[in-house]
Amino acid sequence: MKQAVAAEIETPRPISHLKTDISAVRAIAQAAVNVELFTIPLYLGAMTSIQGMHQITGAKQDFYRGRLWPGPAPTAEPKTANEQAVNIIFSVFIEEMLHLQMAANLASCLGVKPSFTSPLLQNDHHGWVCYGPDKTTIPHILDLTDTVPWPHVKVDIAEVGEAQLDLFEAIEQPEEGAKENIKPEARHKYFPTVPFRDWKPEHTEKNLPMFGTIGHMYLCYYDYLNLTYAGKPEKKLWEYLYDDQALQRDLFNAEHPPNHPKREYLGFDTTVVSTPTTRRSLRQVWDMISAITDQGEGSELPRVRPWAVMDKYQASREALEENYPSYTDEGGKTKSASAAARFDNGAMDHYERFAEIRDMVEKKEIVTWPQWRKDRPEPWEPADLKTKSWQPGRYKLPSPEDVAKAMNELGRDPKMYDRISQAAVGSIAGITTVLDEYWSDSEVSFPFPSMAGSGDRMAICWALFRKAPDLRGTPGERPQGQLLHACQGLDLTNTTGQPNDCAAVSVYHSCRGSNACKAEGGCGFVQADEGGGNCGFVLVKAKSGETEDEKLYSAPGDNKCATFGGCAVPISASQIFPTTGTMQLYDFEGSGNTPAKLDVIGFERGETVYEVAYRAYRKVMAHRGQPVAEEPKPNNVRLAFPPST
C-alpha cells in the first residue's frame, strides 16, 4: 500500500499535535462508514432495476410452490445477460456490506460509535439527502462536476445503463489515473496529504478534505494511524487509541453452526483480533483496509493480470455453499445461487465487474423494468406470477389473477408511487437505525429481514412504476401519544365499526428490530413475547425456562412494546405462518397506552398472518366493548407486496 504522508512533515510529531490527529483519524473513521453505506442503496437500486422474477423458498418449506414474485435474484447457473448482471451486482453489494462491517469495526476500535444515520447521508426522517437528480457529489470523495469524464453524471438511484455505470466507474475508480480525471483547476481540492492542513480538534467528518478516490481516503486513514510522537517515538497513533474491548461485529468470518458454520474469508480477519502487542494488531488493520481497496479498485498498481483481486481477499467457495444454501420451491436443497454469484465474480475487482456489465449494456443485452413491456399500460398478466407447479387453493394465498390486477391498478395510480417509495425508505431505515444500536449494544441482533425487505420494496417499485423509488421522501411525522397500527383494519382506536385504511406511512418498516412502538408489529416472523432473538422463517424461542407447550409469542398488530412482535408493515396478503404456536394478547390502557395482558390465541401452520392478526384484533376490541367490522378484503398494496423472508 502506498503512503500518503507529506514528505516534509517531521516524524515523530510534537506531542502537542496528538489531540488534533486523534480528531482527524476519528473523522476519517466515520467518513469510511459513510462512504461504504452510501454505495449500498445505489447498487441495490441498480440490481433491482433489472427485470426478473424470483421464488420464495426455504428448507422443507413449500408454502409458495409455483409462485413468482417481481424482482431479480442471484442464479446458480446464469444463462441470460440479465441473470449474469444480477449476479455481478449482487456480488458487489455483498462485498460493500463486508466493507461497511470492517469500517464500522475499525471505527469502534478507535473510540468512535459508528453512525449509520449520518446527516451527511440522511435527514431526521431517514430520507436520503445524498441522492437526487441534482446531486453530483460522492460524499467525502469527489464532486463529479470537477471531473473530465463525468461532469454530466448525477448521483441518484437509477436503472442499469450508461449513465449509472459512469457513476459506478467514478465511485470505484483506481487511484492510477484518478488525478488526470480531475480538471486541472480543481485538483487542489483533492488528494490531501497527512497530517491535514489547518485541521482543528473540534472538527468532524463534515470538515474533511475531499479525497479524490476511496483508495486515497483509506491511504490517509492508515497513514494517520502510523504517526508517531516525540517522547515515545516507538508508539504509533493506533496504539494511543486502540481499544481491544471495543464492540465489533462479524457476519462473514464468525462460525455459528448450523446457520453460518464456516469462515468465509480464510486469508484475512474481518475484525481486529487482540494480539500480544498492540503494534501487531495494526497489521490486521492493514489487511482489512487492503481487502477493501483490493476488492474495490484492485490490488497494487500497476496490475500485471486482468483478474485483480488477490486470492487471500476472495471468499471460500466451500464456505459460501455451506453458509448460504438454496432450496427449490418444494423445500429441497439445490445448488447455492449466492455462492455462485459471489465466488464466480470474486476474482474481479468492482471496477472490472462494472466494466463487464457496461459491455452487456452497450450490446443492448440487458432488459430493465423501464424497458419491459414499456408500451403496455397494464403490463402484468397472471402467467407472470406463477409456474407450472402452481396449485390454486393451497393455503389461503391470493390468486395470481388478483395480484396481477392489483399490480396493474397500482402502477396506473401516480399517488401510489409516493407511498411505495416511502415503504422503501422505511425498510432501509429499518437497517440503518438498527445498525446504530447494533454497534453499541451487544444484545441487539442484525436486521437480516430488513435487508431482504429493502430489496423487495425497491424491486416492487421498479416493477409497478418502471422507475426507481424516491429515497429522498420522508415518512410523515409520528403522532405523539397516539397508538398507531400495523395494517388495514387493525386500528385499536377505531370506534366507528367501519374498517380503517392501511397503516400510516410513518410506520412502514420491514423488521422487528425497527418496530418503533407497540401494536406496530406486522408479519409472521413470530417473536417470543418475552423478547430476544431475531426475525426469521422459524419461530424464535424465548430466553426463559419455559417448556415448548408453555411458550407464548407476540401477536401481529398487538405487540406490547417497541421491537417486540412481528415485522413488515403493511402485512402482505401472502404472508403465512410457518408453524404452530400460541400468542399472548394485550390491550393498551390509559393515556400512555400501557400494555395489559388479556387472553391467548392459537395459530396454525399455513394460516395467513393477516387472518390471525384480525382474530387478535377482534378479541381486543371485544374486551373493549367496541364494534368490529367484518374482516376487509386485502387492498392492492397488501396484494402486491411479497411476503417477508
N, C-alpha and C positions, 0 to 999 in steps of 0.2 A: 504494500500500500504506500503510495507516495505521501510526502509530508507537505502540509500547507503552512507551516510555521514560517514567519518572516525571518529571513536570514539575519537581518540587522538587530533583532531582539536578543538581548543578552540572556544567557541561561547560566546559572539559575536566576530567577527573577527576585527582586526585592520582596521580602515577606509582606510588605505593606500592600502588595497587589493581590494577595490571596483572596480577600473578600470579593474583590471585583471579578476575579477569574472564576470563583465559585458561582457568582451570579450569572456569568456568561455561559458556563458549561451547563448549568441547570436550565437556562433559557433554550439552549440547543436541544437538550433532552426533551423538553416539551414540544419544541418545533418538530423534532423527528416523529413524535407521536402524531402531531397534526398532519404532517406530510403523508405518512403511511395511511392514516384514516381517510384523508382527502381522496385518495385513489380508489377506495373500495366502492362507494356508490357509483363512481364513473364506470368502473369495469363491470359492476353488476348490471348497471343500466344498459351497457353495450351488449352484454351477453344475453340479457332478456329481450333485447330488441330483435334478436334473430328468430325467425318464425320456426316454431317447433312445438311438439306436444310431449307430455311425459305421463307416466303412470305413478300411482302412489302404492308402494309395496312395503312389506315388512316380513320378517321371519315368521313363518307359519300363519300368515295373515292373508285372507283372500277377500276382504271386505269390498275392495274396489276392482275386482276382476273384470276385465273387459272395458274399463272406463279410461278415458284420456282427459288430460287437463291442459289448458293453454300454458305455454312456457317451455322452453327447451331445457334439456338436462344432459349431463355427460353420457357418452355412449361407449360401451366396451369395445366395439369394433366399428368405428365411424366409417361410413361409406360415402356420404354426401359432403359437399363443401360446408353446408350448414352444420352438420354434425362435427366436422373437423374444427370449424371455427369456434363452436361452443366448447369443445374440449380444450382448445388452446386458451381461451379467455378464462375458463374455469380454473385451469392450472395457474394462471397468473393471479387470479382472485384469491386462491387459497394461499399462495406464497405471500401475497400482501398481508393476509391475516397473520402469517408467521412473522413477517417483518414488524407488524404492529405489536404483536406479543413481545418480541425481543426489544423493541424500542421502549415499550412500557416497563419491562423488567429492568432495563438499564436505568431508566429514569427513577424507578423505585429504589434501586441500589444507591443512587446519588442523592437521596433525600427529597425527591420530587414525587408528589402524589399525582400520577399521570391523569390528565383531564381528557375525556373523550367528548366533551361538550364545549370545547373552547369557543369563545366569542369570535375568534378569527374564522371559524367554520360555521357556527350555528348561532341563531338568535335565542332569546329566552324561551321561545316556544318550540325549539328544535327544528325550525325551518333553516335550510342550508343557505347561508349568505355568500358562500364562495362559488356557487354555480348560478348561471343565468345567461341569457342571450347577449348581455352587455359586459360580461366578466372576461377578463383577459389575463388574470394572474394565477399562476401556480403558487400557492401560499409558501412564503419563505424562499422560493426558488427563482422565479422568473416571471417578468411581465412580457407576454408574448408580443406586445406592440414594439418592444425593443429588439425584436429578432429580425433577421433577414429572411429566413424561410417561412415563418409562421405569423406574420403581423395580422393576418386575416382571421386567425383561429380564435374561437370563443371557448371559454371554459364552462361547459354545460353538459347535462345529461343528454345524450343523443344516440341515434342508431349507429350501427357499424357502417361506416362509409369513409370516403376520402378525408373529409374534414375531421372526423373524430379520430381517425388514425394519425392525422397530423398532430393532434393534441397528445395522443399517447406516445408518439415519437418524441415530442418535446419533453414529456414527463420522464421518459426512460432513456434519454439520450446519454451516450457515453461522454466522459469528460474530454476525450480526444476530439478536437474539432469544435468543442462547445463554445469557446471564446470567439471563434470565427463566425459562429451563428448569431452573434450579437452585433448590432450596429456599432460601428466604431465610437460614435458619440455617446453611447450608453454603456460602454464596457466598464467605466469607472464605478458603476453601481454594484458590480458583481465580483465574485471570486475573492472574498476578503481573506486576509492573512491573519494568523493567530499570534498574539492576542489582538482582539478587535480594537480599532482606534476609537477613542472617546467613549468607551463603554463605562457605565457607572453601576455601582452596586444595586441601585434601586431599579435598574432596567429589567424588563421581562422579554419574553419571546416577541412581543409586539415591536420591540426596538432593534431586533436583529437586522443585520445587513442581508441583502439578497445573495443567495449562494451561487446561482447560475445553473448548477446541477445538483441532483440529490447526492451524487457521489461526493461532490465537494463539501456539502454540508456534513457528511459523515467523516471526511478527512479532517475538517476543522474540529469536529467533536473529539476525535481520537487525539488530535494534537493538543487540545486543551488538557485532556486527561494526562498527558505526558509532561506537562510543565513542571518544573522544579523551582525551589525557592532557597534563598540564602539562609544559612543557619543549618538547614538539613537538606543539602543538595541531592542526597540519595533518595529523598521521599518525593514521590510524584503526586500531582493533584488528585489522581484517583485514590491514592492511599489516605489522603486527608478526608475523603468523602465516603468511601465505600462502606456500606452497612451490610454485614453478612447476615443480619437478621431481617432484612427488608422483605416484605411480601412479594414473591414472584409467582407467576402462573405459567403453566405449561400444558398446552393442548396437543403438542406434537411429539415430544420425547418421553412424556410420562407413561409408565407402563401400569395400566389398571385393568387387569382381566376382569370380566370377559369382554367389556365394551371397547377397550383400547389396549390390547395386550402387548403391543410391540412398539419399541422406539422407532421413529420414522427416519431420523437423520443420524446415521451412525458416525459421521465424520466430524460433527461439532455439537456443542451443547447449546440449547436454546434458553438456558438460564445461566446465571453466573453461580458456579458451584464454589462453595467455600474451600480454600486451599490453605496449606500450612503458612504461606506468606501472602499478604495482600498483593504484593507485586506480581506473583504468579497468576492471580486471578485476572490481571489486566490482559494476559494473553488470551483468555476466554473472550474478553470484550473485543479484542482484535478479530477473533474468529467470527463472532456474531455480526460485527459490522461488515466484515469481508463477505459473509454469507449474503447479507442484504444487498451489497453492491454487486457481487458476482452474479446473483440471480437476476438482478435488475438490469444492469448495463453491461455485464460480462466481466471476466477476470482481468488481471493486469494487462494493460495495453502497451504496445500494440499486440493483438492476438495473433497466434500462429495457426489457429484452427478455426473452422467455422462454427463448431459446437462449443460455445463459450463457457458454459458453467462447469467448474471443476467437479470431479467425481465426488469429492468429500462434501460438497454442498448440495448434492442430489439426494432425494428420498429413496429409501429401500423399497423395491417393488414388493418383496415378500411382506414387509410390514404394512404397506398400503393395502394389499389384498386381504390381509387378516383384519386390519383395523376398520376397513370400510367395505364390507361385503355388500353385494347387490342381490336382489331377490326378484323372482318372477311375480306376476300378479296372482299366482296361486300360493305364494309363500315359500317356494323352493329356492335354494341358493343357486346363483348363476355368476358368471364372470364379473368381477368388480369394475364398474364403469369409472368410479372415482380414481381407482388405481391406474387404469389405462390412461385416463386423461392426464394425470399428474406425472406418471413415470415416462410415458411416451414423449412428453414435451419438456421434461425436466432438464435435458442436456442443453437446450437453447436458453439464452437469457431472454428477458421480457422484450427487449428491443427487437431481437430476431424473431420472436414469436409473432409480434405485431406485423413484422415485415412479411411473414407468410400469409397473414390474413389480408394484408394490402394486395398481395398478388391475386388472391381469390376475388377481392372486390374489383380490381382492375379488369379481371376476366368476366365480371358480372356473374359469378357463380353463386354468390350468397343472396338469399331472399330474406328480407327483413319484414316485420309486421307492417310497416307503412307501404311496402310494395305488394304484399299478399292480397290478392283479390281487391286491388285498390279501386276498381271500377264498380264494385258492388256495395251499395249502401247497407245491405243486410248480408254480410259475408258468411255467417255461421249456419251450418247445417247439422242436424243430429248425427249424421255419419262421421263428422269431425271429432266427435266426443266419445266414440266407442270403437271397440274392435269386435272381431267375430265371436269372441268368447263372452260378450256381454249377455247377461240373462236378466230380463226385467223381473221385478218383484222380489229380488234378493234384498233383504233388509228393507229399509224404507227410504232408499235413495231417490232423489228427484230424477225423472227420466231425462235422457239426452235431448228429447224434444223440448221439454220445459227449460232446460238450461240454455239450449241454443236460442230459444225465443227470448229469454231474459237477456242474454248477451247482446242480441241484435237491438233490443229496445234500449238497453243501457248505452250502447255505442252511438245511438242517434240522439241522446239527451246530453247537450253540452254542459248542463248543470252538474251532471254526474261525474264529469271529468274532475272537477274540483274535489268532490267527495272521495273518489278513488285515489287521487293524488294525496289527500290527507291521510288516507289509510296507509299509504306507503311511508309518509312522513312519520306517522305514529308507530309503524312497525320498526323503522330504523331507530327511532327514539327508544324503542324497547331494547335495542342493543346498546346504544351509547350511554343511556342513563344507568343501565345495569353495570356496564363496564366501569363507570366511575366508582361504583361500590365494590366491584369485583377485585379491583387492585388496592382496596383499602380495608376490606373485611374478609377474612379467610372463610367465613361461613356462607358467603354469597356464591351462588352457582353461576356458571357461564350460561348466557341466554341462548342456548342452541336453537330452540324453536323460533326465536325471533330472527335468527339467521335465515332459516328456511322460509319463514313468513315474509321477510323483506323481499326475497326473490319472487315469491308468489305474488305479492302485491304489485311489484314493478312489472312482472310479466302480464298480469291481468290488465293493467293499464295499457300496455302496448297492444295487447290482443283486442281490447274493446275499442280504443280510441285511435289506434295506429300512431300514437305519439308518446313520448316519454312522460312519466309523471312529473309534475312540477313540485320539486322538493323545496322550493322557496316558500310555499304556502305554509301557514301556521295554523294548527288547530285552535279553535275558539278558546277563550278564557274558561277555565273550570269554575263553575259557580261555587262560592264558598258556603259550607254548611248545608249543602244540598246532597241528598242521596241520589246518585246517578245510577244508571243501569246498563246491563251488558248487551241487550238486544231487543229486537222487535217484540212488543207485547209484554215486557218483563219489568215495567216501571212500578216499583212498590209504592210510589207516591201518587199513582193514578187512582183517583176515587170516582171516576166517571162511569166505570163499567164498560168503556169503549177501549179497544186496543190502541196502544201508542205506536208511534213510528219506531224506526230502528234507533240504536244507541246514538247518543250525541257524538259528533265527530271528535270532540275533545277527549273522548275515552277510547278511541280506536287504538288497538295495540295487538301484538301477536305473541306475547309471552307472559307467563305467570309472574315472572320477576318484575314486570313493568305494570302490573295492576296498580294503579295509583291509590285505590281506595276500596272500601268494602262494596260488595254487590256488583263488581265490575268484571269478575272472572267469567270467561265465556265458554271455552271449548272443552273437549273431552280429555285433556291431559290432566287426569284426576290427581289432586294433591291431598295428602293426609291432612285432616282438619287440625292436627297439632303442628303442621308446618314441616319444613325440611324437604330436602330432595329437589329435583328439578323436573321440568316438564319432560314428557316422553311418551312413546306409544305403548306404555305399560303403566300399571298402577304404581304409584310411588309409595313406599312403605313408610309408616310413621316411625319416629325415633323413640317411641315408648316401648314398654314391655308388653304391649297388648298382643293377644293371640290374633290369628288371621280372622277368626269369626267376630272378634270384638272391634276390629279396626274400622274407623269411620273416616269418610272422605268428604271433601268440601264440594258443595253443590254448585253447578254452573249458575251464575247470576245471583248467588246467595252466599258468597264467601264472606267471612266475618271481618276481614281486615285487609289492608294493603298487602300485596304479594301472595295472599292465600287464594286458593281456588284455582279454577281453570284459567285458560287464557284465550286469545284470539277473539277479539270483539270487532265486528259483529260475528255471531255464530254461523258458520257455514251450514246450509241446509243438508250438506253431505257429511257432516261430522258425526261419527258414531263412536260408541264406547267399545274398547277392545276387550273388555272383560266384565265381570260381575262384582258388585260390592254394595255397600251401604253408605248413605250420605247423611251428614248432620245438617239440619235446617236451622236458620236463625231468623228472628225478627230484629228490627233495628229501632230502638226506642229513644224517645226524648229528643231534645234539640241537638244533642251530639251524636244521634243515631247509634247509640250503644248496642252492640250485638247481644241478644238474649237467646239462649238455646231453646229450640222448640222440639219437634218430633224428629224422627229419622225416616228416610225413604230408601228403598232399594232401587238399583239399576241393573240392567241385564246386558250381557254381551250382545252387540248388534243393535241396541236401541240407539236412536238418534239423540244427540246431545240436547237438541232443542226440545224434544218431547219430554225429556227428563227435567230440563230447566223449567218448562211450563208447568209440569206436575208439581215441582217445588214451589213455584210462584203461586199456584192455586192454594197450596197448603198454608203459605204465609198469609195470603190475603184472606183466607177463611178465618185464620186466627185473629186477624184484624177486624173481621166482620164487614169486609168490603166486597162489593160485587166484582165478579171476574168475567170478562168477555170470553167467548169461545176462542180456542187456540187459532191464531191467524195463519193463513197460508203464507208460505215464505215469500218475502219480497224479492225483487230482482237482484239486489246486492247479495243477499244470502244465497240465492240460487247460483250466481256466477262465481262467488268466492270458492276456491277449492278448500277442502278440509286441511287443517293444520297438520303438519307432520313433524 
